[in-house]
Amino acid sequence: MLISILLIINLSGCIDESVDDSVKFTIVSLMVEPSIINKGEKVILSWEVVKAQTVNINNCVGSVSNKGERAIYPHEPIIYQLTAKNDAKILIHQSI
């Protein structure tokens, strides 16, 4: 049985910092390698977010740092959603 993993990215807020205006609050990456596996095989979930106050990934991953990776062993089709927050507006980006 092959399992496909869907990534949904939810980017909330934008912060105005005078230190370096060229770097904006953003999700740089959210990846799963490989994206299709057999049931129970390992995938590596990796992410990087810039200027977020909090970052969470659903489905038992929880609160994470702005950059990292985690080995996951899905036993069923699953959707991972990354939510990054700070103080201003909401942007939503979805990646499959």
N, CA, C and O atoms as a Tinker XYZ file with bonds, in Angstrom:
   384  protein
     1  N      0.844000   -1.179000    0.000000    73     2
     2  CA     0.000000    0.000000    0.000000    64     1     3
     3  C      0.889000    1.242000    0.000000    63     2     4     5
     4  O      1.723000    1.396000    0.892000    81     3
     5  N      0.730000    2.116000   -0.966000    73     3     6
     6  CA     1.484000    3.359000   -1.026000    64     5     7
     7  C      0.744000    4.435000   -0.260000    63     6     8     9
     8  O     -0.486000    4.491000   -0.277000    81     7
     9  N      1.496000    5.286000    0.412000    73     7    10
    10  CA     0.921000    6.394000    1.170000    64     9    11
    11  C      1.432000    7.688000    0.569000    63    10    12    13
    12  O      2.632000    7.851000    0.347000    81    11
    13  N      0.531000    8.594000    0.312000    73    11    14
    14  CA     0.885000    9.917000   -0.187000    64    13    15
    15  C      0.734000   10.909000    0.958000    63    14    16    17
    16  O     -0.223000   10.826000    1.729000    81    15
    17  N      1.664000   11.839000    1.075000    73    15    18
    18  CA     1.637000   12.817000    2.152000    64    17    19
    19  C      1.380000   14.199000    1.565000    63    18    20    21
    20  O      2.084000   14.642000    0.658000    81    19
    21  N      0.364000   14.873000    2.095000    73    19    22
    22  CA    -0.026000   16.203000    1.652000    64    21    23
    23  C      0.435000   17.213000    2.676000    63    22    24    25
    24  O      0.219000   17.018000    3.872000    81    23
    25  N      1.066000   18.288000    2.238000    73    23    26
    26  CA     1.505000   19.359000    3.129000    64    25    27
    27  C      0.617000   20.566000    2.933000    63    26    28    29
    28  O      0.364000   20.985000    1.804000    81    27
    29  N      0.137000   21.129000    4.047000    73    27    30
    30  CA    -0.614000   22.375000    4.018000    64    29    31
    31  C      0.140000   23.365000    4.883000    63    30    32    33
    32  O      0.478000   23.060000    6.027000    81    31
    33  N      0.402000   24.532000    4.355000    73    31    34
    34  CA     1.160000   25.543000    5.081000    64    33    35
    35  C      0.243000   26.712000    5.389000    63    34    36    37
    36  O     -0.406000   27.257000    4.497000    81    35
    37  N      0.195000   27.096000    6.667000    73    35    38
    38  CA    -0.618000   28.222000    7.108000    64    37    39
    39  C      0.329000   29.254000    7.699000    63    38    40    41
    40  O      0.931000   29.006000    8.743000    81    39
    41  N      0.473000   30.392000    7.062000    73    39    42
    42  CA     1.377000   31.435000    7.494000    64    41    43
    43  C      0.559000   32.593000    8.015000    63    42    44    45
    44  O     -0.155000   33.247000    7.254000    81    43
    45  N      0.659000   32.856000    9.322000    73    43    46
    46  CA    -0.163000   33.890000    9.947000    64    45    47
    47  C      0.704000   35.048000   10.402000    63    46    48    49
    48  O      1.629000   34.861000   11.193000    81    47
    49  N      0.414000   36.237000    9.911000    73    47    50
    50  CA     1.059000   37.430000   10.427000    64    49    51
    51  C      2.227000   37.915000    9.599000    63    50    52    53
    52  O      2.687000   37.252000    8.669000    81    51
    53  N      2.680000   39.069000    9.962000    73    51    54
    54  CA     3.836000   39.685000    9.328000    64    53    55
    55  C      4.391000   40.663000   10.344000    63    54    56    57
    56  O      3.623000   41.346000   11.023000    81    55
    57  N      5.678000   40.744000   10.463000    73    55    58
    58  CA     6.250000   41.613000   11.484000    64    57    59
    59  C      7.111000   42.676000   10.817000    63    58    60    61
    60  O      7.870000   42.382000    9.893000    81    59
    61  N      6.993000   43.903000   11.287000    73    59    62
    62  CA     7.773000   45.010000   10.743000    64    61    63
    63  C      8.942000   45.260000   11.683000    63    62    64    65
    64  O      8.774000   45.841000   12.755000    81    63
    65  N     10.129000   44.819000   11.274000    73    63    66
    66  CA    11.322000   45.037000   12.075000    64    65    67
    67  C     12.254000   45.956000   11.305000    63    66    68    69
    68  O     12.504000   45.746000   10.118000    81    67
    69  N     12.763000   46.973000   11.980000    73    67    70
    70  CA    13.636000   47.924000   11.312000    64    69    71
    71  C     15.077000   47.415000   11.207000    63    70    72    73
    72  O     15.903000   48.053000   10.555000    81    71
    73  N     15.390000   46.287000   11.831000    73    71    74
    74  CA    16.755000   45.769000   11.803000    64    73    75
    75  C     17.177000   45.402000   10.387000    63    74    76    77
    76  O     18.244000   45.816000    9.933000    81    75
    77  N     16.352000   44.630000    9.684000    73    75    78
    78  CA    16.674000   44.230000    8.317000    64    77    79
    79  C     15.372000   44.037000    7.552000    63    78    80    81
    80  O     14.779000   42.959000    7.587000    81    79
    81  N     14.931000   45.079000    6.866000    73    79    82
    82  CA    13.661000   45.036000    6.143000    64    81    83
    83  C     13.682000   44.106000    4.940000    63    82    84    85
    84  O     12.622000   43.759000    4.419000    81    83
    85  N     14.864000   43.694000    4.486000    73    83    86
    86  CA    14.921000   42.827000    3.315000    64    85    87
    87  C     14.513000   41.392000    3.651000    63    86    88    89
    88  O     14.193000   40.620000    2.747000    81    87
    89  N     14.520000   41.022000    4.932000    73    87    90
    90  CA    14.112000   39.682000    5.351000    64    89    91
    91  C     12.712000   39.771000    5.932000    63    90    92    93
    92  O     12.506000   40.414000    6.961000    81    91
    93  N     11.745000   39.131000    5.282000    73    91    94
    94  CA    10.338000   39.196000    5.683000    64    93    95
    95  C      9.936000   37.918000    6.410000    63    94    96    97
    96  O     10.580000   36.878000    6.267000    81    95
    97  N      8.860000   38.011000    7.192000    73    95    98
    98  CA     8.247000   36.860000    7.838000    64    97    99
    99  C      7.737000   35.937000    6.752000    63    98   100   101
   100  O      6.856000   36.313000    5.978000    81    99
   101  N      8.281000   34.729000    6.684000    73    99   102
   102  CA     7.914000   33.819000    5.597000    64   101   103
   103  C      8.243000   32.380000    5.946000    63   102   104   105
   104  O      9.068000   32.113000    6.820000    81   103
   105  N      7.595000   31.464000    5.261000    73   103   106
   106  CA     7.982000   30.061000    5.311000    64   105   107
   107  C      8.929000   29.842000    4.139000    63   106   108   109
   108  O      8.537000   29.955000    2.977000    81   107
   109  N     10.167000   29.532000    4.457000    73   107   110
   110  CA    11.172000   29.299000    3.425000    64   109   111
   111  C     10.941000   27.939000    2.784000    63   110   112   113
   112  O     11.006000   27.802000    1.562000    81   111
   113  N     10.670000   26.926000    3.621000    73   111   114
   114  CA    10.448000   25.587000    3.074000    64   113   115
   115  C      9.669000   24.724000    4.050000    63   114   116   117
   116  O      9.713000   24.923000    5.264000    81   115
   117  N      8.958000   23.764000    3.487000    73   115   118
   118  CA     8.320000   22.672000    4.217000    64   117   119
   119  C      8.331000   21.503000    3.256000    63   118   120   121
   120  O      7.666000   21.531000    2.220000    81   119
   121  N      9.106000   20.453000    3.610000    73   119   122
   122  CA     9.287000   19.343000    2.678000    64   121   123
   123  C      9.146000   18.003000    3.393000    63   122   124   125
   124  O      9.420000   17.881000    4.587000    81   123
   125  N      8.715000   17.014000    2.637000    73   123   126
   126  CA     8.703000   15.628000    3.078000    64   125   127
   127  C      9.453000   14.828000    2.024000    63   126   128   129
   128  O      9.135000   14.897000    0.837000    81   127
   129  N     10.444000   14.073000    2.462000    73   127   130
   130  CA    11.233000   13.243000    1.544000    64   129   131
   131  C     11.245000   11.814000    2.034000    63   130   132   133
   132  O     11.617000   11.583000    3.185000    81   131
   133  N     10.865000   10.856000    1.242000    73   131   134
   134  CA    10.145000   10.967000   -0.022000    64   133   135
   135  C      8.685000   11.292000    0.218000    63   134   136   137
   136  O      8.196000   11.147000    1.338000    81   135
   137  N      7.986000   11.727000   -0.811000    73   135   138
   138  CA     6.589000   12.133000   -0.659000    64   137   139
   139  C      5.613000   10.975000   -0.800000    63   138   140   141
   140  O      4.453000   11.097000   -0.405000    81   139
   141  N      6.061000    9.851000   -1.357000    73   139   142
   142  CA     5.226000    8.651000   -1.458000    64   141   143
   143  C      6.028000    7.473000   -0.906000    63   142   144   145
   144  O      7.163000    7.232000   -1.318000    81   143
   145  N      5.414000    6.736000    0.043000    73   143   146
   146  CA     6.081000    5.613000    0.704000    64   145   147
   147  C      5.108000    4.447000    0.840000    63   146   148   149
   148  O      3.916000    4.577000    0.565000    81   147
   149  N      5.635000    3.317000    1.265000    73   147   150
   150  CA     4.801000    2.198000    1.693000    64   149   151
   151  C      4.477000    2.401000    3.171000    63   150   152   153
   152  O      5.233000    3.046000    3.897000    81   151
   153  N      3.370000    1.857000    3.600000    73   151   154
   154  CA     2.888000    1.978000    4.971000    64   153   155
   155  C      4.005000    1.661000    5.973000    63   154   156   157
   156  O      4.639000    0.608000    5.898000    81   155
   157  N      4.237000    2.596000    6.918000    73   155   158
   158  CA     5.219000    2.400000    7.985000    64   157   159
   159  C      6.648000    2.763000    7.655000    63   158   160   161
   160  O      7.505000    2.720000    8.538000    81   159
   161  N      6.938000    3.120000    6.409000    73   159   162
   162  CA     8.297000    3.523000    6.058000    64   161   163
   163  C      8.592000    4.931000    6.584000    63   162   164   165
   164  O      7.680000    5.712000    6.855000    81   163
   165  N      9.862000    5.228000    6.718000    73   163   166
   166  CA    10.295000    6.516000    7.257000    64   165   167
   167  C     10.272000    7.609000    6.201000    63   166   168   169
   168  O     10.664000    7.398000    5.053000    81   167
   169  N      9.799000    8.789000    6.617000    73   167   170
   170  CA     9.949000   10.009000    5.830000    64   169   171
   171  C     10.613000   11.045000    6.724000    63   170   172   173
   172  O     10.520000   10.973000    7.950000    81   171
   173  N     11.275000   12.000000    6.108000    73   171   174
   174  CA    11.868000   13.114000    6.851000    64   173   175
   175  C     11.054000   14.363000    6.544000    63   174   176   177
   176  O     10.977000   14.805000    5.398000    81   175
   177  N     10.452000   14.921000    7.582000    73   175   178
   178  CA     9.715000   16.171000    7.491000    64   177   179
   179  C     10.689000   17.275000    7.886000    63   178   180   181
   180  O     11.241000   17.240000    8.985000    81   179
   181  N     10.910000   18.259000    7.004000    73   179   182
   182  CA    11.830000   19.357000    7.313000    64   181   183
   183  C     11.164000   20.689000    6.995000    63   182   184   185
   184  O     10.305000   20.768000    6.116000    81   183
   185  N     11.564000   21.732000    7.712000    73   183   186
   186  CA    10.943000   23.042000    7.563000    64   185   187
   187  C     11.926000   24.139000    7.940000    63   186   188   189
   188  O     12.905000   23.911000    8.650000    81   187
   189  N     11.636000   25.342000    7.440000    73   187   190
   190  CA    12.359000   26.554000    7.842000    64   189   191
   191  C     11.399000   27.735000    7.723000    63   190   192   193
   192  O     10.770000   27.937000    6.685000    81   191
   193  N     11.298000   28.503000    8.793000    73   191   194
   194  CA    10.444000   29.683000    8.852000    64   193   195
   195  C     11.302000   30.847000    9.346000    63   194   196   197
   196  O     12.143000   30.675000   10.228000    81   195
   197  N     11.082000   32.040000    8.768000    73   195   198
   198  CA    11.842000   33.228000    9.163000    64   197   199
   199  C     10.927000   34.202000    9.892000    63   198   200   201
   200  O      9.822000   34.487000    9.430000    81   199
   201  N     11.381000   34.707000   11.018000    73   199   202
   202  CA    10.723000   35.740000   11.824000    64   201   203
   203  C      9.355000   35.342000   12.367000    63   202   204   205
   204  O      8.458000   36.180000   12.457000    81   203
   205  N      9.190000   34.084000   12.725000    73   203   206
   206  CA     7.947000   33.639000   13.356000    64   205   207
   207  C      8.128000   33.638000   14.869000    63   206   208   209
   208  O      9.216000   33.359000   15.374000    81   207
   209  N      7.052000   33.953000   15.584000    73   207   210
   210  CA     7.081000   33.866000   17.036000    64   209   211
   211  C      6.779000   32.451000   17.503000    63   210   212   213
   212  O      7.356000   31.982000   18.484000    81   211
   213  N      5.868000   31.762000   16.800000    73   211   214
   214  CA     5.565000   30.364000   17.103000    64   213   215
   215  C      5.408000   29.590000   15.807000    63   214   216   217
   216  O      4.940000   30.121000   14.800000    81   215
   217  N      5.808000   28.322000   15.850000    73   215   218
   218  CA     5.654000   27.423000   14.715000    64   217   219
   219  C      5.129000   26.098000   15.255000    63   218   220   221
   220  O      5.690000   25.537000   16.197000    81   219
   221  N      4.049000   25.602000   14.655000    73   219   222
   222  CA     3.462000   24.322000   15.050000    64   221   223
   223  C      3.194000   23.482000   13.817000    63   222   224   225
   224  O      2.872000   24.005000   12.750000    81   223
   225  N      3.332000   22.166000   13.976000    73   223   226
   226  CA     2.977000   21.227000   12.926000    64   225   227
   227  C      1.988000   20.250000   13.538000    63   226   228   229
   228  O      2.228000   19.703000   14.614000    81   227
   229  N      0.873000   20.033000   12.847000    73   227   230
   230  CA    -0.194000   19.180000   13.384000    64   229   231
   231  C      0.188000   17.699000   13.346000    63   230   232   233
   232  O      1.331000   17.350000   13.053000    81   231
   233  N     -0.775000   16.845000   13.644000    73   231   234
   234  CA    -0.628000   15.387000   13.617000    64   233   235
   235  C      0.508000   14.882000   14.501000    63   234   236   237
   236  O      1.403000   14.167000   14.049000    81   235
   237  N      0.448000   15.272000   15.768000    73   235   238
   238  CA     1.341000   14.773000   16.818000    64   237   239
   239  C      2.776000   15.288000   16.734000    63   238   240   241
   240  O      3.632000   14.802000   17.473000    81   239
   241  N      3.067000   16.243000   15.869000    73   239   242
   242  CA     4.413000   16.823000   15.846000    64   241   243
   243  C      4.487000   17.923000   16.894000    63   242   244   245
   244  O      5.386000   17.905000   17.735000    81   243
   245  N      3.550000   18.895000   16.862000    73   243   246
   246  CA     3.455000   19.924000   17.898000    64   245   247
   247  C      4.325000   21.137000   17.652000    63   246   248   249
   248  O      4.674000   21.453000   16.515000    81   247
   249  N      4.671000   21.815000   18.741000    73   247   250
   250  CA     5.469000   23.034000   18.696000    64   249   251
   251  C      6.898000   22.698000   18.284000    63   250   252   253
   252  O      7.515000   21.780000   18.826000    81   251
   253  N      7.415000   23.455000   17.317000    73   251   254
   254  CA     8.768000   23.212000   16.804000    64   253   255
   255  C      9.522000   24.532000   16.698000    63   254   256   257
   256  O      8.926000   25.607000   16.772000    81   255
   257  N     10.828000   24.441000   16.524000    73   255   258
   258  CA    11.641000   25.641000   16.315000    64   257   259
   259  C     11.412000   26.170000   14.904000    63   258   260   261
   260  O     10.711000   25.542000   14.110000    81   259
   261  N     11.994000   27.310000   14.592000    73   259   262
   262  CA    11.819000   27.913000   13.267000    64   261   263
   263  C     12.483000   27.107000   12.154000    63   262   264   265
   264  O     12.150000   27.281000   10.982000    81   263
   265  N     13.416000   26.229000   12.511000    73   263   266
   266  CA    14.099000   25.403000   11.513000    64   265   267
   267  C     14.373000   24.039000   12.131000    63   266   268   269
   268  O     14.808000   23.939000   13.278000    81   267
   269  N     14.112000   22.982000   11.350000    73   267   270
   270  CA    14.406000   21.661000   11.873000    64   269   271
   271  C     13.956000   20.562000   10.955000    63   270   272   273
   272  O     13.511000   20.801000    9.832000    81   271
   273  N     14.080000   19.330000   11.460000    73   271   274
   274  CA    13.611000   18.171000   10.734000    64   273   275
   275  C     13.243000   17.079000   11.723000    63   274   276   277
   276  O     13.733000   17.048000   12.852000    81   275
   277  N     12.366000   16.182000   11.275000    73   275   278
   278  CA    11.900000   15.098000   12.134000    64   277   279
   279  C     11.608000   13.868000   11.285000    63   278   280   281
   280  O     11.001000   13.967000   10.219000    81   279
   281  N     12.049000   12.698000   11.772000    73   279   282
   282  CA    11.726000   11.430000   11.128000    64   281   283
   283  C     10.322000   11.018000   11.569000    63   282   284   285
   284  O      9.993000   11.075000   12.754000    81   283
   285  N      9.499000   10.601000   10.603000    73   283   286
   286  CA     8.117000   10.217000   10.867000    64   285   287
   287  C      7.854000    8.900000   10.129000    63   286   288   289
   288  O      8.388000    8.668000    9.045000    81   287
   289  N      7.026000    8.046000   10.731000    73   287   290
   290  CA     6.691000    6.744000   10.161000    64   289   291
   291  C      5.173000    6.625000    9.994000    63   290   292   293
   292  O      4.521000    5.979000   10.814000    81   291
   293  N      4.596000    7.233000    8.951000    73   291   294
   294  CA     3.139000    7.213000    8.772000    64   293   295
   295  C      2.610000    5.807000    8.462000    63   294   296   297
   296  O      3.232000    5.045000    7.723000    81   295
   297  N      1.461000    5.485000    9.038000    73   295   298
   298  CA     0.800000    4.209000    8.783000    64   297   299
   299  C     -0.488000    4.387000    7.995000    63   298   300   301
   300  O     -1.206000    3.418000    7.750000    81   299
   301  N     -0.785000    5.622000    7.596000    73   299   302
   302  CA    -1.970000    5.915000    6.799000    64   301   303
   303  C     -1.749000    7.235000    6.076000    63   302   304   305
   304  O     -0.886000    8.015000    6.480000    81   303
   305  N     -2.499000    7.502000    5.024000    73   303   306
   306  CA    -2.381000    8.809000    4.357000    64   305   307
   307  C     -2.604000    9.920000    5.382000    63   306   308   309
   308  O     -3.509000    9.832000    6.212000    81   307
   309  N     -1.797000   10.941000    5.325000    73   307   310
   310  CA    -1.835000   11.976000    6.358000    64   309   311
   311  C     -1.550000   13.344000    5.750000    63   310   312   313
   312  O     -0.833000   13.457000    4.756000    81   311
   313  N     -2.115000   14.368000    6.353000    73   311   314
   314  CA    -1.874000   15.753000    5.936000    64   313   315
   315  C     -1.135000   16.438000    7.074000    63   314   316   317
   316  O     -1.614000   16.447000    8.208000    81   315
   317  N      0.023000   17.009000    6.784000    73   315   318
   318  CA     0.755000   17.807000    7.774000    64   317   319
   319  C      0.521000   19.278000    7.471000    63   318   320   321
   320  O      0.647000   19.714000    6.327000    81   319
   321  N      0.184000   20.026000    8.487000    73   319   322
   322  CA    -0.064000   21.461000    8.345000    64   321   323
   323  C      0.887000   22.217000    9.267000    63   322   324   325
   324  O      0.910000   21.989000   10.476000    81   323
   325  N      1.663000   23.109000    8.687000    73   323   326
   326  CA     2.560000   23.969000    9.446000    64   325   327
   327  C      1.878000   25.313000    9.637000    63   326   328   329
   328  O      1.408000   25.920000    8.675000    81   327
   329  N      1.824000   25.779000   10.885000    73   327   330
   330  CA     1.244000   27.077000   11.208000    64   329   331
   331  C      2.321000   27.936000   11.864000    63   330   332   333
   332  O      2.852000   27.581000   12.917000    81   331
   333  N      2.635000   29.055000   11.242000    73   331   334
   334  CA     3.607000   30.006000   11.785000    64   333   335
   335  C      2.875000   31.294000   12.108000    63   334   336   337
   336  O      2.069000   31.770000   11.308000    81   335
   337  N      3.149000   31.864000   13.279000    73   335   338
   338  CA     2.422000   33.062000   13.702000    64   337   339
   339  C      3.371000   34.141000   14.202000    63   338   340   341
   340  O      4.428000   33.870000   14.773000    81   339
   341  N      2.945000   35.370000   13.963000    73   339   342
   342  CA     3.426000   36.536000   14.682000    64   341   343
   343  C      2.309000   37.562000   14.679000    63   342   344   345
   344  O      1.146000   37.159000   14.718000    81   343
   345  N      2.578000   38.855000   14.636000    73   343   346
   346  CA     1.574000   39.846000   15.030000    64   345   347
   347  C      0.698000   40.529000   13.978000    63   346   348   349
   348  O     -0.198000   41.268000   14.387000    81   347
   349  N      0.865000   40.357000   12.690000    73   347   350
   350  CA     0.142000   41.259000   11.789000    64   349   351
   351  C     -0.941000   40.612000   10.938000    63   350   352   353
   352  O     -2.080000   40.523000   11.396000    81   351
   353  N     -0.649000   40.158000    9.729000    73   351   354
   354  CA    -1.692000   39.653000    8.842000    64   353   355
   355  C     -1.576000   38.152000    8.630000    63   354   356   357
   356  O     -0.628000   37.528000    9.107000    81   355
   357  N     -2.539000   37.567000    7.914000    73   355   358
   358  CA    -2.576000   36.130000    7.672000    64   357   359
   359  C     -2.359000   35.836000    6.201000    63   358   360   361
   360  O     -3.020000   36.416000    5.339000    81   359
   361  N     -1.437000   34.941000    5.917000    73   359   362
   362  CA    -1.190000   34.432000    4.572000    64   361   363
   363  C     -1.286000   32.920000    4.628000    63   362   364   365
   364  O     -0.824000   32.308000    5.591000    81   363
   365  N     -1.881000   32.300000    3.606000    73   363   366
   366  CA    -1.982000   30.852000    3.577000    64   365   367
   367  C     -1.334000   30.346000    2.300000    63   366   368   369
   368  O     -1.624000   30.826000    1.204000    81   367
   369  N     -0.459000   29.375000    2.460000    73   367   370
   370  CA     0.202000   28.751000    1.314000    64   369   371
   371  C      0.025000   27.251000    1.423000    63   370   372   373
   372  O      0.296000   26.674000    2.476000    81   371
   373  N     -0.414000   26.620000    0.382000    73   371   374
   374  CA    -0.630000   25.177000    0.390000    64   373   375
   375  C      0.317000   24.519000   -0.580000    63   374   376   377
   376  O      0.470000   24.960000   -1.719000    81   375
   377  N      0.955000   23.451000   -0.118000    73   375   378
   378  CA     1.886000   22.706000   -0.959000    64   377   379
   379  C      1.523000   21.232000   -0.923000    63   378   380   381
   380  O      1.314000   20.675000    0.155000    81   379
   381  N      1.444000   20.596000   -2.075000    73   379   382
   382  CA     1.105000   19.163000   -2.130000    64   381   383
   383  C      2.359000   18.382000   -2.440000    63   382   384
   384  O      2.314000   17.156000   -2.534000    81   383
